[in-house]
Amino acid sequence: MRWLLWGVVFRWIFRPVIFLFPPETAMHGGEKFLKFRPAWYLLSPTRYEINLPAKMGDLNLRNPVGLAAGLDKKCEYLASLADLGFGYVLGGTVTYNPRPGNPKPRVIRNKKDKSLINALGFPGDGLTNAITRLSNLTHRPGKVFVSIAALDDDDALKCLEGLEPFVDAIELNISSPNTLGIRKYHDSNALSKLLSTLNQKRKKPIYIKLPPFTNEQEAELILSLAQVCKKSGVSGLTVANTLPVEDDRLAVGRGGLSGRVIFDNLLKMIPTVRSEVGNGLVLNACGGISSGADAYAALRAGADTVQLYTALVFEGPKVVVDICRDLQILKLNA
Ligand SMILES: Cc1cc2nc3c(=O)[nH]c(=O)nc-3n(C[C@H](O)[C@H](O)[C@H](O)COP(=O)(O)O)c2cc1C
Protein backbone atom coordinates (compact mmCIF):
# COMPACT_ATOMS: atom_id res chain seq x y z
CA MET A 1 0.00 0.00 0.00
CA ARG A 2 2.79 2.39 0.96
CA TRP A 3 4.54 1.58 -2.28
CA LEU A 4 1.40 2.05 -4.36
CA LEU A 5 1.00 5.48 -2.80
CA TRP A 6 4.64 6.28 -3.37
CA GLY A 7 4.41 5.19 -7.02
CA VAL A 8 1.46 7.51 -7.60
CA VAL A 9 3.09 10.41 -5.73
CA PHE A 10 6.37 10.04 -7.62
CA ARG A 11 4.91 9.47 -11.08
CA TRP A 12 2.16 12.08 -11.11
CA ILE A 13 3.28 14.77 -8.68
CA PHE A 14 6.95 14.60 -7.74
CA ARG A 15 8.50 13.74 -11.11
CA PRO A 16 6.56 16.26 -13.25
CA VAL A 17 7.54 18.99 -10.79
CA ILE A 18 11.24 18.13 -10.54
CA PHE A 19 11.47 17.62 -14.30
CA LEU A 20 10.53 21.31 -14.73
CA PHE A 21 13.98 22.15 -13.36
CA PRO A 22 17.32 21.65 -15.12
CA PRO A 23 18.83 18.22 -14.31
CA GLU A 24 21.51 19.44 -11.88
CA THR A 25 19.05 21.62 -9.93
CA ALA A 26 16.73 18.61 -9.70
CA MET A 27 19.67 16.49 -8.53
CA HIS A 28 20.47 18.94 -5.73
CA GLY A 29 16.79 18.99 -4.69
CA GLY A 30 16.79 15.18 -4.67
CA GLU A 31 19.94 15.16 -2.54
CA LYS A 32 18.31 17.41 0.07
CA PHE A 33 15.28 15.13 0.17
CA LEU A 34 17.43 12.00 0.41
CA LYS A 35 19.23 13.41 3.43
CA PHE A 36 15.90 13.41 5.28
CA ARG A 37 16.09 9.72 6.14
CA PRO A 38 12.84 9.26 8.15
CA ALA A 39 10.85 9.70 4.91
CA TRP A 40 12.81 6.96 3.20
CA TYR A 41 12.73 4.73 6.23
CA LEU A 42 8.92 4.93 6.31
CA LEU A 43 8.79 4.03 2.64
CA SER A 44 11.30 1.23 2.86
CA PRO A 45 10.03 -2.20 1.82
CA THR A 46 9.40 -4.75 4.56
CA ARG A 47 11.61 -7.82 4.61
CA TYR A 48 8.62 -9.89 3.46
CA GLU A 49 8.39 -8.05 0.20
CA ILE A 50 11.79 -9.18 -1.05
CA ASN A 51 13.24 -12.62 -0.58
CA LEU A 52 15.92 -13.00 -3.17
CA PRO A 53 19.26 -13.86 -1.55
CA ALA A 54 22.24 -13.77 -3.90
CA LYS A 55 25.97 -14.53 -3.82
CA MET A 56 28.64 -12.16 -5.03
CA GLY A 57 31.79 -14.21 -4.67
CA ASP A 58 32.07 -14.72 -0.90
CA LEU A 59 29.63 -11.92 -0.08
CA ASN A 60 26.03 -12.77 0.75
CA LEU A 61 23.55 -10.19 -0.57
CA ARG A 62 19.88 -9.80 0.34
CA ASN A 63 19.21 -9.46 -3.40
CA PRO A 64 21.34 -9.04 -6.56
CA VAL A 65 20.19 -5.48 -7.39
CA GLY A 66 22.80 -2.81 -6.64
CA LEU A 67 22.89 0.96 -6.87
CA ALA A 68 25.51 1.94 -9.48
CA ALA A 69 28.26 4.43 -8.65
CA GLY A 70 27.77 8.16 -9.16
CA LEU A 71 24.46 8.98 -7.52
CA ASP A 72 25.86 9.57 -4.06
CA LYS A 73 29.34 10.76 -4.94
CA LYS A 74 30.09 12.16 -1.49
CA CYS A 75 28.57 9.18 0.40
CA GLU A 76 26.08 11.52 2.10
CA TYR A 77 22.80 9.58 1.95
CA LEU A 78 23.66 5.93 1.39
CA ALA A 79 21.41 4.94 4.32
CA SER A 80 18.34 6.42 2.59
CA LEU A 81 19.27 4.77 -0.70
CA ALA A 82 19.78 1.41 1.01
CA ASP A 83 16.25 1.68 2.42
CA LEU A 84 14.88 1.53 -1.12
CA GLY A 85 15.68 -2.20 -1.05
CA PHE A 86 19.01 -2.48 -2.87
CA GLY A 87 21.15 -5.55 -2.20
CA TYR A 88 24.12 -3.21 -2.15
CA VAL A 89 24.73 0.51 -2.62
CA LEU A 90 27.84 2.02 -4.16
CA GLY A 91 29.02 5.40 -2.90
CA GLY A 92 31.43 7.58 -4.90
CA THR A 93 33.27 7.77 -7.17
CA VAL A 94 35.57 9.22 -4.50
CA THR A 95 38.77 10.99 -5.50
CA TYR A 96 41.73 11.71 -3.21
CA ASN A 97 41.50 15.50 -3.61
CA PRO A 98 38.30 17.58 -3.74
CA ARG A 99 37.36 18.36 -7.36
CA PRO A 100 34.96 20.92 -8.87
CA GLY A 101 34.17 18.68 -11.86
CA ASN A 102 33.62 19.90 -15.41
CA PRO A 103 31.97 23.25 -16.35
CA LYS A 104 28.15 23.34 -16.60
CA PRO A 105 25.92 22.36 -18.30
CA ARG A 106 27.20 18.87 -17.62
CA VAL A 107 24.05 16.74 -17.38
CA ILE A 108 21.42 16.39 -20.12
CA ARG A 109 18.08 14.70 -19.58
CA ASN A 110 16.42 13.12 -22.66
CA LYS A 111 12.86 12.62 -21.48
CA LYS A 112 11.69 10.85 -24.65
CA ASP A 113 13.98 7.86 -24.42
CA LYS A 114 14.50 8.13 -20.63
CA SER A 115 18.25 8.56 -20.98
CA LEU A 116 20.87 10.86 -19.45
CA ILE A 117 24.12 12.19 -20.84
CA ASN A 118 26.54 13.29 -18.16
CA ALA A 119 29.94 14.90 -18.19
CA LEU A 120 30.23 15.59 -14.46
CA GLY A 121 33.94 14.79 -14.25
CA PHE A 122 33.98 13.59 -10.62
CA PRO A 123 32.81 16.63 -8.63
CA GLY A 124 33.30 15.82 -4.95
CA ASP A 125 34.82 16.86 -1.66
CA GLY A 126 37.60 14.32 -1.47
CA LEU A 127 38.75 11.30 0.51
CA THR A 128 38.85 12.72 4.05
CA ASN A 129 35.17 13.74 4.00
CA ALA A 130 34.11 10.39 2.50
CA ILE A 131 36.00 8.54 5.27
CA THR A 132 34.23 10.62 7.94
CA ARG A 133 30.80 9.94 6.44
CA LEU A 134 31.32 6.22 5.86
CA SER A 135 32.78 5.71 9.32
CA ASN A 136 29.61 7.27 10.77
CA LEU A 137 27.26 5.18 8.62
CA THR A 138 25.50 2.90 11.09
CA HIS A 139 22.30 2.00 9.19
CA ARG A 140 23.34 -0.70 6.69
CA PRO A 141 20.41 -2.92 5.67
CA GLY A 142 22.34 -4.08 2.57
CA LYS A 143 26.04 -4.15 1.76
CA VAL A 144 27.91 -0.86 1.31
CA PHE A 145 30.59 -0.51 -1.35
CA VAL A 146 32.53 2.51 -2.52
CA SER A 147 33.85 3.44 -5.94
CA ILE A 148 37.31 4.99 -6.13
CA ALA A 149 38.87 6.69 -9.12
CA ALA A 150 41.92 5.46 -10.93
CA LEU A 151 43.42 8.87 -11.71
CA ASP A 152 46.87 8.11 -10.37
CA ASP A 153 48.49 5.05 -8.64
CA ASP A 154 49.20 6.87 -5.39
CA ASP A 155 45.76 8.49 -5.11
CA ALA A 156 43.98 5.21 -5.80
CA LEU A 157 46.05 3.43 -3.14
CA LYS A 158 45.33 6.14 -0.55
CA CYS A 159 41.60 5.96 -1.34
CA LEU A 160 41.63 2.16 -1.02
CA GLU A 161 43.51 2.18 2.28
CA GLY A 162 41.38 5.00 3.70
CA LEU A 163 37.96 3.69 2.72
CA GLU A 164 38.30 -0.10 2.84
CA PRO A 165 37.81 -0.43 6.65
CA PHE A 166 34.34 1.13 6.37
CA VAL A 167 32.90 -0.77 3.38
CA ASP A 168 32.26 -4.34 2.25
CA ALA A 169 34.03 -3.97 -1.11
CA ILE A 170 35.70 -1.49 -3.43
CA GLU A 171 34.95 -0.74 -7.08
CA LEU A 172 37.81 0.77 -9.04
CA ASN A 173 36.62 3.11 -11.77
CA ILE A 174 38.92 3.00 -14.80
CA SER A 175 36.17 3.88 -17.19
CA SER A 176 34.61 7.31 -16.72
CA PRO A 177 34.46 8.87 -20.20
CA ASN A 178 34.44 12.36 -18.65
CA THR A 179 37.71 12.46 -16.80
CA LEU A 180 41.10 12.99 -18.32
CA GLY A 181 43.72 10.82 -16.64
CA ILE A 182 41.64 7.68 -16.30
CA ARG A 183 42.41 6.65 -19.87
CA LYS A 184 46.03 5.94 -19.00
CA TYR A 185 44.73 2.75 -17.33
CA HIS A 186 43.43 1.55 -20.67
CA ASP A 187 47.01 0.55 -21.27
CA SER A 188 47.60 -3.04 -20.05
CA ASN A 189 50.97 -2.32 -18.42
CA ALA A 190 49.71 0.72 -16.49
CA LEU A 191 46.62 -1.19 -15.33
CA SER A 192 48.61 -4.25 -14.33
CA LYS A 193 51.01 -2.12 -12.26
CA LEU A 194 48.15 -0.31 -10.49
CA LEU A 195 46.27 -3.55 -9.75
CA SER A 196 49.32 -5.30 -8.35
CA THR A 197 49.89 -2.34 -5.99
CA LEU A 198 46.24 -2.39 -4.84
CA ASN A 199 46.14 -6.19 -4.57
CA GLN A 200 49.10 -6.22 -2.20
CA LYS A 201 47.28 -3.90 0.20
CA ARG A 202 43.64 -4.86 -0.09
CA LYS A 203 41.81 -7.07 2.40
CA LYS A 204 38.34 -6.90 0.86
CA PRO A 205 36.92 -7.71 -2.61
CA ILE A 206 37.75 -5.33 -5.44
CA TYR A 207 35.77 -5.00 -8.67
CA ILE A 208 37.05 -3.15 -11.70
CA LYS A 209 34.55 -1.06 -13.67
CA LEU A 210 35.32 -1.35 -17.36
CA PRO A 211 34.37 0.93 -20.25
CA PRO A 212 31.73 -0.38 -22.69
CA PHE A 213 32.49 -1.69 -26.17
CA THR A 214 30.31 -1.50 -29.26
CA ASN A 215 32.49 -2.99 -32.01
CA GLU A 216 35.22 -5.60 -32.49
CA GLN A 217 38.10 -3.18 -32.21
CA GLU A 218 36.84 -1.78 -28.89
CA ALA A 219 35.99 -5.30 -27.70
CA GLU A 220 39.58 -6.39 -28.32
CA LEU A 221 40.91 -3.60 -26.08
CA ILE A 222 38.36 -4.06 -23.28
CA LEU A 223 38.71 -7.84 -23.26
CA SER A 224 42.48 -7.47 -23.01
CA LEU A 225 41.91 -5.24 -19.95
CA ALA A 226 39.56 -7.89 -18.55
CA GLN A 227 42.36 -10.44 -18.95
CA VAL A 228 44.79 -8.15 -17.11
CA CYS A 229 42.23 -7.85 -14.28
CA LYS A 230 41.81 -11.62 -14.13
CA LYS A 231 45.56 -12.28 -14.07
CA SER A 232 46.01 -9.66 -11.36
CA GLY A 233 43.66 -11.57 -9.08
CA VAL A 234 40.83 -9.05 -8.70
CA SER A 235 37.46 -10.27 -7.38
CA GLY A 236 35.35 -9.23 -10.32
CA LEU A 237 34.34 -6.80 -13.05
CA THR A 238 31.53 -4.31 -13.52
CA VAL A 239 30.44 -4.11 -17.14
CA ALA A 240 30.16 -1.27 -17.92
CA ASN A 241 30.31 2.50 -17.51
CA THR A 242 28.36 5.00 -19.64
CA LEU A 243 28.69 4.99 -23.43
CA PRO A 244 30.82 7.90 -24.71
CA VAL A 245 28.84 10.23 -27.03
CA GLU A 246 29.24 13.74 -28.43
CA ASP A 247 26.61 16.35 -27.53
CA ASP A 248 26.77 20.12 -28.13
CA ARG A 249 24.41 20.80 -25.23
CA LEU A 250 27.22 19.90 -22.81
CA ALA A 251 29.84 22.55 -22.08
CA VAL A 252 32.63 20.07 -22.77
CA GLY A 253 30.88 18.75 -25.90
CA ARG A 254 30.95 15.08 -24.95
CA GLY A 255 29.75 12.83 -22.15
CA GLY A 256 28.46 9.40 -21.20
CA LEU A 257 25.07 8.05 -22.24
CA SER A 258 23.05 5.99 -19.75
CA GLY A 259 19.56 4.51 -19.53
CA ARG A 260 17.48 1.91 -21.34
CA VAL A 261 18.99 2.88 -24.74
CA ILE A 262 22.28 1.18 -23.78
CA PHE A 263 20.71 -2.02 -22.48
CA ASP A 264 20.90 -3.98 -25.76
CA ASN A 265 24.62 -3.33 -25.87
CA LEU A 266 24.93 -4.50 -22.26
CA LEU A 267 23.26 -7.78 -23.17
CA LYS A 268 25.84 -8.31 -25.91
CA MET A 269 28.79 -7.45 -23.66
CA ILE A 270 27.94 -9.70 -20.71
CA PRO A 271 28.27 -13.13 -22.43
CA THR A 272 31.36 -11.93 -24.31
CA VAL A 273 33.11 -10.86 -21.11
CA ARG A 274 31.92 -13.96 -19.26
CA SER A 275 33.36 -16.29 -21.88
CA GLU A 276 36.61 -14.30 -21.84
CA VAL A 277 37.16 -14.46 -18.06
CA GLY A 278 35.40 -17.74 -17.20
CA ASN A 279 33.37 -18.39 -14.07
CA GLY A 280 35.99 -17.46 -11.48
CA LEU A 281 35.25 -13.72 -11.49
CA VAL A 282 32.15 -11.92 -10.24
CA LEU A 283 30.42 -10.03 -13.07
CA ASN A 284 28.18 -7.04 -12.30
CA ALA A 285 25.98 -5.95 -15.22
CA CYS A 286 25.38 -2.21 -15.45
CA GLY A 287 23.77 -0.20 -18.24
CA GLY A 288 20.11 0.50 -18.82
CA ILE A 289 18.56 -1.99 -16.43
CA SER A 290 15.05 -0.71 -15.77
CA SER A 291 12.82 -3.73 -15.09
CA GLY A 292 12.78 -7.20 -13.63
CA ALA A 293 12.87 -8.64 -17.16
CA ASP A 294 16.04 -6.61 -17.93
CA ALA A 295 17.69 -7.76 -14.71
CA TYR A 296 16.70 -11.36 -15.37
CA ALA A 297 18.09 -11.23 -18.92
CA ALA A 298 21.40 -9.81 -17.65
CA LEU A 299 21.69 -12.49 -14.96
CA ARG A 300 20.83 -15.21 -17.47
CA ALA A 301 23.48 -13.81 -19.84
CA GLY A 302 26.17 -14.47 -17.23
CA ALA A 303 26.09 -11.68 -14.64
CA ASP A 304 26.07 -12.34 -10.87
CA THR A 305 24.48 -9.02 -9.94
CA VAL A 306 22.98 -6.00 -11.70
CA GLN A 307 23.45 -2.29 -10.99
CA LEU A 308 21.27 0.66 -11.95
CA TYR A 309 21.23 4.43 -11.77
CA THR A 310 19.19 6.08 -14.55
CA ALA A 311 16.08 3.93 -13.97
CA LEU A 312 15.87 5.40 -10.48
CA VAL A 313 15.66 8.89 -12.00
CA PHE A 314 12.94 8.06 -14.53
CA GLU A 315 10.97 5.28 -12.81
CA GLY A 316 11.29 6.49 -9.22
CA PRO A 317 12.33 4.86 -5.96
CA LYS A 318 9.81 2.03 -6.29
CA VAL A 319 11.76 0.58 -9.22
CA VAL A 320 14.09 -1.36 -6.92
CA VAL A 321 11.33 -3.32 -5.23
CA ASP A 322 9.51 -3.78 -8.56
CA ILE A 323 12.64 -5.28 -10.11
CA CYS A 324 13.22 -7.60 -7.15
CA ARG A 325 9.62 -8.78 -7.11
CA ASP A 326 9.57 -9.45 -10.86
CA LEU A 327 12.94 -11.19 -10.64
CA GLN A 328 11.59 -13.41 -7.90
CA ILE A 329 8.59 -14.39 -10.05
CA LEU A 330 10.73 -14.95 -13.16
CA LYS A 331 13.18 -17.10 -11.20
CA LEU A 332 10.37 -19.16 -9.67
CA ASN A 333 8.86 -19.78 -13.09
CA ALA A 334 12.17 -20.61 -14.80
C1 LIG B 1 24.85 11.55 -13.58
C2 LIG B 1 25.70 10.30 -13.57
C3 LIG B 1 26.88 10.27 -12.83
C4 LIG B 1 27.68 9.13 -12.83
N1 LIG B 1 28.81 9.10 -12.07
C5 LIG B 1 29.55 7.97 -12.02
C6 LIG B 1 30.69 7.88 -11.17
O1 LIG B 1 31.03 8.80 -10.44
N2 LIG B 1 31.40 6.72 -11.19
C7 LIG B 1 31.06 5.64 -11.96
O2 LIG B 1 31.73 4.60 -11.91
N3 LIG B 1 29.97 5.68 -12.75
C8 LIG B 1 29.23 6.81 -12.79
N4 LIG B 1 28.10 6.84 -13.58
C9 LIG B 1 27.77 5.69 -14.41
C10 LIG B 1 26.78 4.76 -13.72
O3 LIG B 1 27.33 4.20 -12.56
C11 LIG B 1 26.37 3.61 -14.68
O4 LIG B 1 27.53 2.91 -15.03
C12 LIG B 1 25.71 4.12 -15.94
O5 LIG B 1 24.86 5.21 -15.67
C13 LIG B 1 24.91 3.02 -16.65
O6 LIG B 1 23.90 2.53 -15.83
P1 LIG B 1 22.36 3.07 -15.92
O7 LIG B 1 21.97 3.02 -17.36
O8 LIG B 1 21.60 2.14 -15.03
O9 LIG B 1 22.38 4.45 -15.39
C14 LIG B 1 27.30 7.99 -13.59
C15 LIG B 1 26.10 8.02 -14.32
C16 LIG B 1 25.31 9.16 -14.32
C17 LIG B 1 24.03 9.15 -15.11
The ligand as a Tripos MOL2 file, in Angstrom:
@<TRIPOS>MOLECULE
LIG
   31    33     1     0     0
SMALL
NO_CHARGES

@<TRIPOS>ATOM
      1 C1         24.8520   11.5540  -13.5770 C.3       1 LIG1
      2 C2         25.7050   10.3030  -13.5740 C.ar      1 LIG1
      3 C3         26.8830   10.2730  -12.8350 C.ar      1 LIG1
      4 C4         27.6780    9.1280  -12.8350 C.ar      1 LIG1
      5 N1         28.8150    9.0950  -12.0660 N.ar      1 LIG1
      6 C5         29.5540    7.9670  -12.0220 C.ar      1 LIG1
      7 C6         30.6910    7.8790  -11.1710 C.ar      1 LIG1
      8 O1         31.0300    8.8040  -10.4390 O.2       1 LIG1
      9 N2         31.4010    6.7210  -11.1870 N.ar      1 LIG1
     10 C7         31.0560    5.6380  -11.9580 C.ar      1 LIG1
     11 O2         31.7340    4.5960  -11.9130 O.2       1 LIG1
     12 N3         29.9650    5.6840  -12.7510 N.ar      1 LIG1
     13 C8         29.2280    6.8070  -12.7900 C.ar      1 LIG1
     14 N4         28.1050    6.8450  -13.5780 N.ar      1 LIG1
     15 C9         27.7660    5.6880  -14.4070 C.3       1 LIG1
     16 C10        26.7760    4.7600  -13.7210 C.3       1 LIG1
     17 O3         27.3290    4.2000  -12.5570 O.3       1 LIG1
     18 C11        26.3680    3.6150  -14.6820 C.3       1 LIG1
     19 O4         27.5320    2.9080  -15.0310 O.3       1 LIG1
     20 C12        25.7080    4.1220  -15.9410 C.3       1 LIG1
     21 O5         24.8610    5.2120  -15.6660 O.3       1 LIG1
     22 C13        24.9050    3.0250  -16.6460 C.3       1 LIG1
     23 O6         23.8960    2.5340  -15.8350 O.3       1 LIG1
     24 P1         22.3580    3.0670  -15.9160 P.3       1 LIG1
     25 O7         21.9680    3.0170  -17.3570 O.co2     1 LIG1
     26 O8         21.6020    2.1370  -15.0350 O.co2     1 LIG1
     27 O9         22.3780    4.4500  -15.3880 O.co2     1 LIG1
     28 C14        27.3000    7.9850  -13.5910 C.ar      1 LIG1
     29 C15        26.1050    8.0230  -14.3200 C.ar      1 LIG1
     30 C16        25.3070    9.1570  -14.3200 C.ar      1 LIG1
     31 C17        24.0270    9.1510  -15.1150 C.3       1 LIG1
@<TRIPOS>BOND
     1     1     2 1
     2     2     3 ar
     3     2    30 ar
     4     3     4 ar
     5     4     5 ar
     6     4    28 ar
     7     5     6 ar
     8     6     7 ar
     9     6    13 1
    10     7     8 2
    11     7     9 ar
    12     9    10 ar
    13    10    11 2
    14    10    12 ar
    15    12    13 ar
    16    13    14 ar
    17    14    15 1
    18    14    28 ar
    19    15    16 1
    20    16    17 1
    21    16    18 1
    22    18    19 1
    23    18    20 1
    24    20    21 1
    25    20    22 1
    26    22    23 1
    27    23    24 1
    28    24    25 2
    29    24    26 1
    30    24    27 1
    31    28    29 ar
    32    29    30 ar
    33    30    31 1
@<TRIPOS>SUBSTRUCTURE
     1 LIG1         1 GROUP 0 **** ****
